[in-house]
Amino acid sequence: MQKSIHPLVTRTTTDIVFDHLYDEILSLRLLPGARISEAEIASQMGVSRQPVRDAFNRLANLDLVLIRPQRATVVRGFSLDAIETARFVRLAIELEVVSRSCANWGEAQIALLEEQLTLQHEALKSGETGRFHELDYAFHKLICDHSGYPLAFEAIENSKRSVDRLCVLSLRKTHEVAAIIEDHEDIATALAKRSQEDVRTAVHKHLSRLDETVREIHDTHASYFE
């Protein structure tokens, strides 16, 4: 019997540069308004300028940098309009996802979310903000995977990316992480009960938490916004 062949995924130099800059921007090590030089990045990473230019273009397509001909490329600030639109889209999708998940939820799914919540509590206790951010993604993806519409997470992920940097600022506060875990527990409990009303209420509360963070950051760091 002929064995199936799985092609190897090769990361290009552009991928490496893009991943590095993407992480620097999302972690806020590169703040909104920071200037980044194609020549300097190429020198720092020991690569030619072409992959850096290609990485800049990919970041620009995600609205993370603004490429200005004959001028320095800058990290884009937060856009209140973009944030509001992304949150509207995500809320609409997640409410439908959790509603449909109620019909599919059973003991196996309950156990998976319990495992996720245990890992989130461990990340909170150890102060691993980056790890918690990954687990937050995994929690919502798991629900999508068992909703009958696993590809819905791609749309949710695209919306989350628009606010990820704000989430990083929020997750620096221990009490904010604890509140998010509490929301996740409420969502998991509602799904276990297969209660569409309860799970929609829990999701709505969960996704509204960022509103206060947006207002606070806008008041204290107005320069971060376009």
PEJO-V302529 format. One record per residue. SS is DSSP state (h for helix, s for strand, l for the rest). PSI is psi in whole degrees, -180 to 180 (* if undefined). OMEGA is omega as a letter, one per 30 degrees, with the letter a starting at -180 (* if undefined). Layout:
BEGIN
ss->SS psi->PSI omega->OMEGA
ss->SS psi->PSI omega->OMEGA
END
This chain:
BEGIN
ss->l psi->133 omega->a
ss->l psi->132 omega->l
ss->l psi->144 omega->l
ss->l psi->144 omega->a
ss->l psi->124 omega->l
ss->l psi->118 omega->a
ss->l psi->141 omega->l
ss->l psi->140 omega->l
ss->l psi->115 omega->a
ss->l psi->127 omega->l
ss->l psi->129 omega->l
ss->l psi->170 omega->l
ss->h psi->-38 omega->l
ss->h psi->-42 omega->l
ss->h psi->-43 omega->a
ss->h psi->-45 omega->l
ss->h psi->-44 omega->a
ss->h psi->-48 omega->a
ss->h psi->-40 omega->a
ss->h psi->-49 omega->a
ss->h psi->-37 omega->l
ss->h psi->-44 omega->l
ss->h psi->-40 omega->l
ss->h psi->-38 omega->a
ss->h psi->-46 omega->a
ss->h psi->-29 omega->l
ss->l psi->-5 omega->a
ss->l psi->19 omega->l
ss->l psi->-27 omega->l
ss->l psi->111 omega->a
ss->l psi->159 omega->l
ss->l psi->134 omega->a
ss->l psi->-11 omega->a
ss->l psi->139 omega->l
ss->s psi->136 omega->l
ss->s psi->135 omega->a
ss->l psi->131 omega->l
ss->h psi->-45 omega->a
ss->h psi->-42 omega->a
ss->h psi->-42 omega->l
ss->h psi->-42 omega->l
ss->h psi->-42 omega->a
ss->h psi->-44 omega->a
ss->h psi->-38 omega->a
ss->h psi->-3 omega->l
ss->l psi->40 omega->l
ss->l psi->170 omega->l
ss->l psi->171 omega->a
ss->h psi->-24 omega->a
ss->h psi->-49 omega->l
ss->h psi->-31 omega->l
ss->h psi->-42 omega->l
ss->h psi->-41 omega->l
ss->h psi->-39 omega->l
ss->h psi->-40 omega->l
ss->h psi->-42 omega->a
ss->h psi->-39 omega->l
ss->h psi->-40 omega->l
ss->h psi->-36 omega->l
ss->h psi->-37 omega->l
ss->h psi->-23 omega->l
ss->l psi->7 omega->a
ss->l psi->30 omega->l
ss->l psi->-24 omega->l
ss->s psi->158 omega->l
ss->s psi->115 omega->l
ss->l psi->121 omega->a
ss->l psi->111 omega->a
ss->l psi->134 omega->l
ss->l psi->9 omega->l
ss->l psi->169 omega->a
ss->l psi->143 omega->l
ss->s psi->139 omega->a
ss->s psi->152 omega->l
ss->s psi->129 omega->a
ss->l psi->148 omega->l
ss->l psi->178 omega->l
ss->s psi->142 omega->l
ss->l psi->119 omega->l
ss->h psi->-38 omega->l
ss->h psi->-44 omega->l
ss->h psi->-40 omega->l
ss->h psi->-46 omega->a
ss->h psi->-42 omega->a
ss->h psi->-45 omega->a
ss->h psi->-40 omega->a
ss->h psi->-35 omega->l
ss->h psi->-45 omega->a
ss->h psi->-45 omega->a
ss->h psi->-43 omega->a
ss->h psi->-45 omega->a
ss->h psi->-43 omega->a
ss->h psi->-46 omega->a
ss->h psi->-37 omega->l
ss->h psi->-40 omega->l
ss->h psi->-39 omega->a
ss->h psi->-50 omega->a
ss->h psi->-32 omega->l
ss->h psi->-44 omega->a
ss->h psi->-29 omega->a
ss->h psi->-29 omega->a
ss->h psi->-36 omega->a
ss->h psi->-23 omega->a
ss->h psi->-3 omega->a
ss->l psi->130 omega->l
ss->l psi->-167 omega->a
ss->h psi->-39 omega->a
ss->h psi->-44 omega->a
ss->h psi->-38 omega->l
ss->h psi->-44 omega->a
ss->h psi->-39 omega->a
ss->h psi->-42 omega->l
ss->h psi->-36 omega->l
ss->h psi->-40 omega->l
ss->h psi->-43 omega->l
ss->h psi->-44 omega->a
ss->h psi->-36 omega->l
ss->h psi->-44 omega->l
ss->h psi->-37 omega->l
ss->h psi->-42 omega->l
ss->h psi->-38 omega->l
ss->h psi->-41 omega->l
ss->h psi->-39 omega->l
ss->h psi->-46 omega->a
ss->h psi->-37 omega->a
ss->h psi->-3 omega->l
ss->l psi->27 omega->a
ss->l psi->84 omega->a
ss->h psi->-45 omega->l
ss->h psi->-42 omega->l
ss->h psi->-41 omega->l
ss->h psi->-39 omega->l
ss->h psi->-42 omega->l
ss->h psi->-41 omega->a
ss->h psi->-33 omega->l
ss->h psi->-45 omega->l
ss->h psi->-46 omega->a
ss->h psi->-37 omega->l
ss->h psi->-50 omega->a
ss->h psi->-34 omega->l
ss->h psi->-40 omega->a
ss->h psi->-42 omega->l
ss->h psi->-42 omega->l
ss->h psi->-42 omega->a
ss->h psi->-30 omega->a
ss->l psi->14 omega->l
ss->l psi->-14 omega->a
ss->l psi->-6 omega->a
ss->l psi->66 omega->a
ss->l psi->-30 omega->a
ss->l psi->-10 omega->l
ss->h psi->-24 omega->a
ss->h psi->-26 omega->l
ss->h psi->-42 omega->l
ss->h psi->-39 omega->l
ss->h psi->-43 omega->a
ss->h psi->-41 omega->l
ss->h psi->-39 omega->l
ss->h psi->-39 omega->l
ss->h psi->-36 omega->a
ss->h psi->-29 omega->a
ss->l psi->-20 omega->a
ss->l psi->7 omega->a
ss->h psi->-39 omega->a
ss->h psi->-36 omega->l
ss->h psi->-37 omega->l
ss->h psi->-37 omega->l
ss->h psi->-42 omega->l
ss->h psi->-39 omega->a
ss->h psi->-41 omega->a
ss->h psi->-7 omega->l
ss->l psi->-14 omega->l
ss->l psi->122 omega->a
ss->h psi->-40 omega->a
ss->h psi->-28 omega->l
ss->h psi->-41 omega->l
ss->h psi->-43 omega->l
ss->h psi->-38 omega->l
ss->h psi->-38 omega->l
ss->h psi->-42 omega->l
ss->h psi->-40 omega->l
ss->h psi->-41 omega->l
ss->h psi->-45 omega->l
ss->h psi->-39 omega->l
ss->h psi->-39 omega->l
ss->h psi->-41 omega->l
ss->h psi->-45 omega->a
ss->h psi->-41 omega->l
ss->h psi->-43 omega->a
ss->h psi->-39 omega->l
ss->h psi->-40 omega->l
ss->h psi->-33 omega->l
ss->h psi->-8 omega->a
ss->l psi->38 omega->a
ss->l psi->106 omega->l
ss->h psi->-40 omega->a
ss->h psi->-47 omega->a
ss->h psi->-40 omega->a
ss->h psi->-35 omega->l
ss->h psi->-39 omega->l
ss->h psi->-43 omega->a
ss->h psi->-41 omega->l
ss->h psi->-42 omega->l
ss->h psi->-44 omega->l
ss->h psi->-43 omega->a
ss->h psi->-47 omega->a
ss->h psi->-14 omega->l
ss->h psi->-9 omega->a
ss->h psi->-32 omega->a
ss->h psi->-18 omega->a
ss->h psi->-48 omega->a
ss->h psi->-38 omega->l
ss->h psi->-43 omega->l
ss->h psi->-46 omega->a
ss->h psi->-43 omega->a
ss->h psi->-45 omega->a
ss->h psi->-37 omega->l
ss->h psi->-37 omega->a
ss->h psi->-37 omega->a
ss->h psi->-22 omega->a
ss->l psi->62 omega->a
ss->h psi->-28 omega->a
ss->h psi->-16 omega->l
ss->h psi->-12 omega->a
ss->s psi->148 omega->l
ss->l psi->* omega->*
END
